[in-house]
Amino acid sequence: MADNDIVLRAPHVIEYPYSRSVGPVIGGFLTGLRDGKILGASSRGADGTATVVVPPTEYDPITGADVGEAGVVTSWAWTGSPRADQPLDRPFAWALIRLDGADTALLHAVDAGSASAMSSGMRVVAKWRDGAERVGRMQDIECFVPERA
């Protein structure tokens, strides 16, 4: 490379820091995470069909609904070289997980060990952080892991 071919680089990070106040629905969901419980919101559509949404939304919830800590992977993508800001420091999958009792999927990390161990339809269960580390955020669930029979 010639001296006049030097590539100049400068680190640049784009961030959008903000704070959000939470109401009773999202606040209840985050408090549940801190306490080791996953909550959804139950609502009824115009046709009378009841659904449970996880994480809960703040529109027209009828009642709070407990959902299971385990569920089914509906789709996934493998991350072979995690970045420093990702939830795990080893290869893992980002997955949409439909928890037992929920009608929607939740996005979270799955620590399956290898891409060959992942599949749509597989059952996974939440791996919680220690109780003292939980503060009421999605990271209170460290990751999901394959459910053992």
Secondary structure by P-SEA (a helix, b strand, c coil): cccccbbbbbbbbbbbcbbbbbccaaaaaaaaaaacbbbbbbbbccccbbbbbcccccccccbbbbbbcccccccccccccccccccccccccccccccccccbbbbbbbcccccccccccbbbbbbcccccccccccccccccccccc
